[in-house]
Amino acid sequence: MYAVIETGGKQYRVSQGQYLRVEKLNADEGATIDLDKVLMVADGEDIKLGKPYLDGGKVTATIKAHGRSKKVMIIKFRRRKHHKKTQGHRQNYTEIEITGISG
């Protein structure tokens, strides 16, 4: 059984017991959250699609950790112009474990 959910402006295909890094969520570590933006639920040959979200579809997850991903370097460079600009960015994330899928 798996589901397709939307969180943080991105879509993820999840199944029970899976660990996943999503955009930062405002909740404490160890808390249980319900993700209600479920786009699709599939159980074998039985597939339910939402328009755009599935009514009564819910994915429960437990927050395991908060963190920041690796640094991404942004470099702007103009040759022969004595111009070089460097900037770094680290995105915040929340690591969750999918504990249940209902739909």
N, C-alpha and C positions, 0 to 999 in steps of 0.2 A: 504494500500500500504506500502510495506517495501522494504528495500534494504540491501545487505550485502556488507560492505566496508572494505578496508584494510588501516590501518594507524598505524604507529609506530611498524610495524612487527606483528600486531595482527588483527584479523578479528572481526567485530561487526555487529550485526543485528540491524538496526535502522529503525525508523518510524518517521513521521513528528511530531514535538512538543516534542520529547524525549530529555532529558538531558543526557549527557554522559561524562565520564572522560576518556581521552585518554592521550597518552604520550605527553610530552610538545611540543607545536607548537610555531614557531617563528612568532608571530603576536600580535598586541595590543588588549587589552580588548575592546569589542564592534565592532571589525572588522568582516567583512563577508569573509569567506573562501570557496573555492570550493574543495571538495574531489573528485578527478577524478579516483581513483582506486576502481571502482565499480565492484564487482564480480557477483552480481545477483540483478535483480529487479523483484518483484512480485506484481501484481495488480489483486487480486482475483484469477481467474484460469489462467490468462496470466502470464507466467514466462519467463523471458529472462535471459540466462546464457552467461557469457563471456568466452573467451579462451585466457588467464586467465582473462583479463579485458573486460568489456562491452564497445564497441565503442559507443561514444555519451552519455554514462551514466555519470551523475553528481549528487552529493549530496551537497547542500549548507548548511552552518552552520554559526552560530554567536558565537563568543567567549565570554563567560560570565565571566570567572575568571581563574587565574593561581594560583597554590598552591603547597603544598607538602603534601604527604599522611602521615599516621601514621608511627611511627618508627617501623622497623622490627629489632629485636635483633638476632644477629648471635653469637652463643656460641660454642666454641670448648673446650672440656674437656677430659682429660685423668685421669682415676682413679688411685690413689696411686702414681702418678708421680709428684705431686705439679705443675700441669700445667692446667691453665684455661685462655682462651683468649676470650674476649668479644668485640663485635663491633656492631655498629648500622648503619642503612641505612634508609634514607627518599627519596622516589622517587618523582620527579617533575611531575606534571600533568597539563593538561588544561581541563577545563570544557566547553563543547560546547552544544549548542541547535541546533537540526536539524530543519531547516526552509523549506527545499524543496527537493524533489526527482524527478529527470527526467531521463528517459532512454528510 
